[in-house]
Structures are given as structure tokens and as C-alpha cells.
Amino acid sequence: MGMVMVKCPQTGHAIPTGIRTDRESFGRRPVFFSRTRCVICHTDHPWFAREAWVEEPANRVQHRRASATA
């Protein structure tokens, strides 16, 4: 299970939506619209499912290791 993330349009940072799921389940969902309160700029950001991604804990570790070796 991972966290659905979106990009803050003001800062460009990834922010959590509060939705926990896996990539396969999230990919099977119909297109939907939502809003998320940004923990960085404290603004409500609207977003569509196509703009979001699932960040799973294992992926974060692999991504950091790949970045460190590059």
C-alpha cells in the first residue's frame, strides 16, 4: 500500500492526498476529481486522478538509492 500523491502547483513539491492504495487498484479507478489541503502552502488544490501517482514505501527507498548512485 502506498499514498496517492499530487504536485503542489505553487511549490512543485509532492504532497500526500490522504488516500492509501496500491498502484494497480488506483489505475483501475474511473477518472475522478478531488481536492487536497496542501501541507506546504496551506491551500486547497484541485486535482484529477490522471495527475496523481501512488508512492509506495519500497519505491521511495529505491528512488533515493538510484539518485544517490547517479
Secondary structure, DSSP 8 states (H G I E B T S, - for coil): -EEEEEE-TTT--EEEEEEEE-HHHHHHS---EEEEE-TTT--EEEEEGGG-EEE-HHHHHHHHHHHHH-
